[in-house]
Amino acid sequence: MNNILYNKRKRQNILNGPLHFISSVFRKKSGNLHPPPQAGAKLVVDIGCGQKKLPGSIGIDASAFSVADYVLDLNRDKLPFADNSVDFVYSSHALEHLSWQGFFNVIGEIYRVAKNNSQIFITVPYFHSAANLANPFHNNKIAFNEHTFRFFSSAEDNPHIAKEEYATPSCPQWGLRYSANAELEIELETLKIEYLYFAPYRDMPASQQRLARQQYQNVVEIINYHLRVIKPAPRKISKQSQYTEDFNSLIAEQRRYLQGQVAYLLDNPKFEADEQFQRLLQQTEFIEKDGFFFQGEIIYPITEVHRILHEAIQELRMIIDGLQ
């Protein structure tokens, strides 16, 4: 019985041994920095190369079955390159496998080793595809879509990407790097985003493709990012409030303006008050009590009251403009 157990354990060790041996050899090798390229040569790195390493590149992967030059734990290890030494970074269908922390580790390491103005190419599954969402080997806490790398930019606008491709009512600007009120110290410029569409959407006009991406699943299968490294990363955050106005004064002014708009419309013979108009007025009716704004039993934060009144003013302005 003991011999059987011994032989079983031995067989398991033999099966597991080569994996651990290969991994340990590469891990020891990865402790040293990769030698700099010869004069005039470019240093190209393939992150997550698997068994399809980009020709002419230095391959990095977590799998001992890959053809990587360095096997690393991409979720935590540093890349084996000196600061500001890499000319081009390529990554194909790798980043979606990382943990949330691993994603930030790899992006931070790419930024560290890449030269200023060097470029990065990343291709990954588009988040809203059924196969991606179902894949148990993908970490879908990282959503790869047209917004992903806005969070690594502090730029107000992006001259390479049309505003209608990314702007939302609450986030009309391109760069969202400071959305967590933290200094990431990474700045990446998005030069181009490419979408590999499923067949039914491939030949649609760009405006219809964009609308389909925003509304449906299985429109895009793969997304490609072309990024440029900006060093040093600009620092645009400091400890100060972004609210510089007195909201009570603003709201009092908004209410006066809104009353003037309503009076103008009700006195205009061309205007007919409909259900939409009545609903709009109801949305702007707040009662102030004990320093709070109420609608019925519901308390509204002062910032929300300001937003609601602002949107109502804009909507009434459009109605007034339509009557002139």
N, C-alpha and C positions, 0 to 999 in steps of 0.2 A: 504493500500500500504506500509506504514511504517512497519507494522507488518510482511508483506511478506519479505521485505528487511532485517529486523532484523533476522527473522528465517533463511533466506538464509545465512546471514553472520555467524550466530550461528552454522549452520550445517557445513559450511566451517571450522570454528574454531575447531569444534569437530573432523573433519576429519584430520585437520592438527595438532591439538594439541598434540596427542600422539607422533607423529614424533618429534616435537620440544622438547617435554618433555624428551623423551628418550635421544635425542642427548644432551640436556643441562645437564642431570644427568651425562652422561658419560664424558662430557667435564669438569665438575666440578671435577669429580674423577681423570681425567687425569692431573689435575694441580699438583698433588702430585706424587712423585716418587714411582714406584712399590717397594714393600718391597723385600729385598734380599732373595734368596732361603735358605732353611734350609741347615745346614752343609752337604756337600757331594752331594747335589742336583745340577742339572744343570739348568741354565736359558735359555730357548728356546723361541724365539719370532717368531710369524707368522705375516708377514707384508701383509695386504690385505687378511685377512683370509676368508672374506665372510661368508658363511654358512657351510664351510668345514674346520674348524680350525684343524690344525695339532694336534693330540693327545699329551697331556702333555705340550702344549705350551701356551704362553700368546698371545692372539689374538689382532691384531690392524687392524682397518678398518675405512673407512669413512662413511659407511652406517649404519643407525640405525636399519636396518633389518638384519644385520649380527649377528653372535654369538660372536662378539669381546668382549674382556674384557675392551678395551678402544676404544671409537669412536673418531677419530681425523681427522682433515683436513690434509691429508698426504702431500698436496702441500706446507704446511707452518708450521705445528705444530712440536714441538720437541717430540721425543719419551720419554715416562715416565720411563726412566731407568737411573741409574747412569752411569757415564763414566766407560768404561772398566769392565762392569758387566755381559755382555751377552755371553753365551757359543756357541750358534748356532742361526743363522737367516735363516728363511725359507720364501720364497715368491713365490706364485703360481698365475700366471695370474692376477697380480695387477699393476706392474710397467708401463705397456703399457697404463694404464688409466690416468697416471699423466701428468701434464703440464711439459714443459721443465724445469722450475724452480723447480717444485715439484720433478722431478726425482733427481736433484742435492741435494735438501733438504733431501730426503729419504736416498740416498746413503751416504751423509754426516752424517746424524744421525745414520745410521747403523754403520758407521765407528767409530763414537764417542762412542757409547755404547758397541761395541763389544770388547772382550778381544784380546790382541795380539795373533796371531796364531789361533784364532778361525776361523770357516768356515761359509760360506754363500752359500745357495742353492737358485738359481733363475730359475724359468721356465716361459717362455713367448712365445707368438706367434712369429715365425720367420718372419722377416720383409717382405720378398718377397713371401708372400702367398696372394692369391686373397681375401680370407675372412678377413684377417687382414687389408689389404689396404682399403677394403670397409667398415669396421666397424666404424661407426660414434662415438663410445664410446672409440676408441683407439686414442691416440695422436701419429701420425706417424711422428712427428718431432724427435722422439726417435727411431732410427733404430736398432732393436735388430738382430744382426747377429754375425759372427765370429770375427768381429773387435771391437765390442762395448766396451769391458772392456780393450782393449789395451790403451784406453784413461785414464785409472786409474792405469797405471803402468809406471814406469820409467826404467824398466829393459831392457837391450839391447837385450837379448834373452830370450826365454821361454823354459826350458828343458822339459816341459810337452806337448808342442804343436809343431808339425812338422812345419818347416819354410815354406814349400810349402802351408800350410794351411792359411797363413796370409800375407806373404811377397809380396809387390808390388814394381814396379820399383822405385817409389819415396819414399816409406816407407818400406825399407827392414828390419828394426829393429822391435822388438816386441813392446816396450813401446812407447806410443805417448802422455804421460801425459803432456808434455811441448809443445805440438803442437800449443797451443794458447799463448805461451810465458807468462804463468801465473803460480803461485804456488797454486795448488789445495789442497795440504796438505792431500791427501788421497792416499794410496798405497794398491792396491789389486792384489794378485797373482792369475792368472787363472790356476787352477790345472787340469781342464778337461772341455771340451765342448762336449755335446751330442746332436745329431740331431735325431729328430723323423721324418723319411722320409715318404712321400706319397708312396703308394704301388708300383708303377712302378719303383721306385728307391731304394727300401728297400734292395734288394739283390745284388745290383751292387758292384763291387770292389770299394774300398775307393777312388782310383784315379778318377774313372768315376763319383762317387758321388760328389767329390769336383769340377770337371769340370762342372757338371750339376748345382750345386749350384751357380757357378760363371756366368752361362749363361742364366738360365731359371727361370721362376716363377713356383710356386707350386711344388717345389722339396722337401722342408722341411716344415712341418707344425708347429713344436714346437722346440725350442732350450732350452737346460738346461746348466746353468753355475755352476760350482763348484769353489768357490773363497776362498782364504785365506787372512785374515787381517794381514797386516804388519805394526807394530808400533815400533817406530815412523816412519812417512813417510820420506824417504830420501829426502834431498834437493839437487838438482843437477842443479839449474839454477842460473845464476848471470847476471848482466848487462854488457854484452860484445858481440862484433860482432863474429859471427861464420865464417865470411870471414877473413881468415888470410893471404891470398895470393894476389898478384897484378894480377888482371885478364888480364890486357893488356899484361903483360909478359907471362902469361899462354897461352893466345891465340896466341901470336907470336910463342911460342914454339910448340903449337899444329899445327899451319899452316906449320911450317918447317917439322915436323914429317909426316904430311899428304902428303906433296909434295914428300917426300922420298918414302912413300908407293905407291903413284900413279906412280912414275917413275919406281919403281921396277916391278910393275904389267905390265906396258906398254912395258917394255923390256923383259918380260918373254914370251917365245913362247907358253907356255902352257895356257896362259891367253887370253881369248876373251872378249873384252869389250862389254857388252850388255846394254840394256835399263836401267836395274837396276843400273848398274855402272855409267852410264851417269846421271841418276837422283840423285844418291848419290853425285856426284861431284857438281851438280847444287845447292843442298841443302847447300853445304859448301862454296859457293861463296858469300862473303860479301864485300861491298865497305865501307871503312871508310871515313867519311866526317863530319867535325865540331864536332868531338868527339863522333859520333854515327856510328852504323853499319847498313848498308842498304842492302836490297835485293829489287831492283826496288824502289818503293816509301815507302816500309815498313821499319820502324825502329825496330830493334831487341835489347832488353836489353842485356847488356854485359854478364850477367849470362846465357841467352839463347844461345848466340853465343858459349860460353864455352861448354854448354851441347851438342849442335848439333855437334860441332867438336869432342867432346869426343866420342859420339855414332858412328860417321862416322869412327873414328880411330879404334874402336872396331870391326866394321863390316868389314873393310878392313883387319884387322888382321886375322879374321876368313877366309877370302878368301885366303890370303897368306898362312896360315897354311894348307889349303886344297890343295894347289899346291905342297907342300913339301912332 
